[in-house]
Amino acid sequence: MRTKHKLIPRSKTARRLLATGFAASVLGLTGAGVYAGLTASTTGTSVVTSGTLLMTLGHDGTSTGLPETITAMAPSDVYNVYPTLNNTGTLASAAGVTLAASASPVNALTNGSIPGEGLSVSLNMCSVAWTVTTGTCSATQTTLLASTTLSSFSSAQSLSNVPALAATNGIAHLQFSLTLVGSETSTNGTLPSPTIQGLNTTIT
Amino acid sequence: MSEHLSRAMTPEKAAVKKAALLVALAVGLFAASGCYTNLQAISTSSSVSSVAAWGVVPTSTSVASTPPCLSSPSSCGPFSSSGSSTYYFNIWNTATVAVTGLSYVLTSTTNTWLFACSVAWVNGACWGTLTLEFGPVTSGTYLVSGGVLPTNPGAEVYMEAVLSTPSAINVSISVSSGSTRQIRAAATTNA
């Protein structure tokens, strides 16, 4: 009995030790598990492609479009070509479009050095393709740029009413008109001075 | 356990925050780049334009088939003479565009007639088409828009001026694109 009585305390101590050890091992195991969780990672991939905004010139029907070559213009002559503005990019264009022009050589046709004389540009748009032979629009015709002297193109001219062109297939049907404005008299085969006669220029 | 997990997630959240920050930065840079480049599409082309010249040259006396003055611009116009009652001269179209009329400025103190012949005069006779440009008149400006004209560039017509009495005469000829338009009508071309 006495011996038995003495064994009990030993057993409790052992149990306590065992319990402590078990708890410590559990804690250690848990700690190890958490540590493993901290090193876990995941990866993903993003593919980014940028869009394009590209404008090209074409022409309606049988029109020569641009570039054009005009010879021997006389005052009040009007020369119309029918280019198309095509959005071949992958982004829709905004509605804002400007028209810039520069001339080479610069002369009285383009620089406004003779008041009331020189070349003028106007731009119209048709909602469908133009009838080139007659210069008519069978649907809705819109003025993008009223007659403007080339000398005004020292800065790009903003165009009105240009719609946004959808990506890849957006198209605007244009009528580009070039007019010679002038009033001169030649006497005995001598050109007046200054003059718009006999000049030529390339407009880009 | 719950406390341990809560603490353990903190670095993960930080990683997520970093990733989000990087994405935001990338998007910001992309957007900023897009704004800076301001995507412009430019299409260019060119047009070549040349302008005609309009003018005619009166050349001095000629009844031959070949007028004496064919340089351009002529050095022998305007026609001017004196001391006779009949003069001959030619008009040569030195323009690069058709003319449809001419303005004559006549300086003459006596009644004057001006005739135009489509061929050279031969001994005072016109064997082609003959028209009276004006007359009898004295000094003044006379617009002629029909009859025999040197319509096309390079064309010639042959003139005869007849004065009622022998005296000085000066004929100046001009072509205008103004209100009294004497060059071809304006044209609209669709090409």
Interface residues (C-beta under 8 A of the other chain):
Chain A: T30 G31 V34 G37 L38 S41 V48 L53 L54 M55 T56 L57 S63 T64 G65 L66 P67 E68 T69 I70 T71 A72 M73 A74 P75 S76 D77 V78 Y79 N80 V81 Y82 P83 L85 N87 G89 L91 S93 L109 L119 V132 T133 T134 G135 L178 L180 G182 S183 E184 T185 S186 T187 N188 G189 T190 L191 I196 Q197 G198 L199 N200 T201 T202 I203 T204
Chain B: M1 H4 L5 A8 P11 E12 A15 F30 L39 Q40 A41 I42 S43 T44 S45 S46 S47 V48 S49 S50 V51 A52 A53 W54 G55 V56 V57 P58 S72 P73 S74 G77 P78 W92 T94 A95 T96 V97 S103 S172 I173 S174 V175 S176 S177 G178 S179 I183 R184 A186 A187 T188 T189 N190 A191
